[in-house]
Amino acid sequence: MSEMKLSFKKSKIGRRCTMLPHNELNAKYPMDGGYLRGQPARLPEMAEVDVVRHYTALSKRAYGVDDGFYPLGSCTMKYNPKVNEKAASLPGLTDIHPLQPEETVQGCLQVLYETQQMLNEVSGMDSTSLQPAAGAHGEWAGLQLIRAYHLDRGDDKRTKVIIPDSAHGTNPASAAMCGYEIVNVKSGEDGCVDLDALRTVMDGTVAALMLTNPNTLGKFEKGICEISEIVHNEGGLLYYDGANLNAVMGVTRPGDMGFDVVHWNLHKTLSAPHGGGGPGSGPVGCKKLLSAYLPVPVITKDDDGYHMEYDRPKSIGRVKSFYGNFLVALKAYSYLLMLGGDGLKAASVNAVLNANYMLHSLKDYSDVTYDSPCMHEFVIGLESFKKRTGVSAMDVAKSMIDKGFHPPTMYFPLIVPEALMFEPTETESRETLDASLAAIKEILTQAETDPEALHATPATTPVGRPDEVSAARNPILKYEFPE
Ligand SMILES: *Cc1c(COP(=O)(O)O)cnc(C)c1O
């Protein structure tokens, strides 16, 4: 694939698209000169047809879940049924204004209310707020609930949050933003929380333990009831990172495992496309003991209809403008109604089945072992494989691009050297899984005979292996004109 010219390089002075009539108002109502540029902006000058072709060509170089297999572990890049997009684009739901009076947006409030109720039911919580805009934002809001709860009881000695070493990076970041000191707890040999290690760090200065279950290795924390007891006995609370609920929906509930707070990623588990950074939605749910602290407004229902309740004196306040990301909640609502309880359970069961199907095929290459089935995702560790062949997890992932598949998550979780994490999700067919497994095995076999070729992949993309350090440290984010 050849390199594409930037639109700036295609620019020809004077070339134009459709022209609007001259604006007479500028002369009648001149703008304050201080707000005007001295010189016209230096934008690419192109004909409409060339602009259209430019962006169409760019769009064809993108790879998304609508193009093919996308096994990004922990992130649930699953196929999002189009009916949900359709629902979220109905004019009655999009042509409204957030400042409209309550009585004119009853339908929208009903959507929000019923989504709250359904999330309560699936997670085993008592109340849920749809305000937070993303997973990390939900974590932060959830930890604020925990903070408010302890302080409200006059318990101001709790300055720490315990987080396992396999956690998603947003967990320690959110806890730090809430002013907590982070205490790391090591995973045991089996990749689960080491209960003895937890006992040594758990005391009356700990506000909460944050946990993902199944954890990021795709393993179910079998000791969860004991973990809950250890934390609760010392007066701490249990936070559930529910960004990825793909393994447990309709099967088990964080609330039943002893968790007090949970955040969701509607954009992961409940079908909202989230490539390119959003928009997301990270509802936070909690047990009764924390309900009073939820962000406002809380959507309530009585005989007169649906309301936005602001009068909640113990609330942590507002965390997002208006209602949160309404259209993302709407897609989740549509998805929940489409699947129903049985459908949600089937989605989880199929997600777990698909992950195990892949794991079975790849486990002989992996340093990480599974003595029981994995959940919705699994991790293979290629450290030994790399020592023998010189081919790294990065080489394998990049080679997948040449075979027409999106790479899995690389080098996460951090506790596994040369990690590749796969999450096929529930919607992939056996044929797709077989095709991707055949490609991966071809790569792993080639590593034995021709490792050099794999270091140079991908060969089919306009850019092969960018220098990732410079790309992160010295990003070039705007066009520099050659003067
Ligand atoms: C994605 C993810 C998050 C963060 O969610 P964002 O919406 O990206 O902020 C947190 N925890 C886990 C386990 C995740 O997979």
PDBQT file of the ligand as one rigid body, heavy atoms in Angstrom, charges set to zero:
ROOT
HETATM    1  C1  LIG A 501     -11.513  -0.126  29.612  1.00  0.00    +0.000 C 
HETATM    2  C2  LIG A 501     -11.348  -0.428  31.024  1.00  0.00    +0.000 A 
HETATM    3  C3  LIG A 501     -11.380   0.612  31.975  1.00  0.00    +0.000 A 
HETATM    4  C4  LIG A 501     -11.450   2.089  31.608  1.00  0.00    +0.000 C 
HETATM    5  O1  LIG A 501     -12.565   2.468  30.860  1.00  0.00    +0.000 OA
HETATM    6  P1  LIG A 501     -12.555   3.811  29.973  1.00  0.00    +0.000 P 
HETATM    7  O2  LIG A 501     -13.935   3.966  29.453  1.00  0.00    +0.000 OA
HETATM    8  O3  LIG A 501     -11.536   3.591  28.905  1.00  0.00    +0.000 OA
HETATM    9  O4  LIG A 501     -12.173   4.941  30.883  1.00  0.00    +0.000 OA
HETATM   10  C5  LIG A 501     -11.275   0.253  33.298  1.00  0.00    +0.000 A 
HETATM   11  N1  LIG A 501     -11.124  -1.036  33.682  1.00  0.00    +0.000 NA
HETATM   12  C6  LIG A 501     -11.082  -2.056  32.790  1.00  0.00    +0.000 A 
HETATM   13  C7  LIG A 501     -10.945  -3.482  33.281  1.00  0.00    +0.000 C 
HETATM   14  C8  LIG A 501     -11.190  -1.789  31.436  1.00  0.00    +0.000 A 
HETATM   15  O5  LIG A 501     -11.150  -2.794  30.553  1.00  0.00    +0.000 OA
ENDROOT
TORSDOF 0
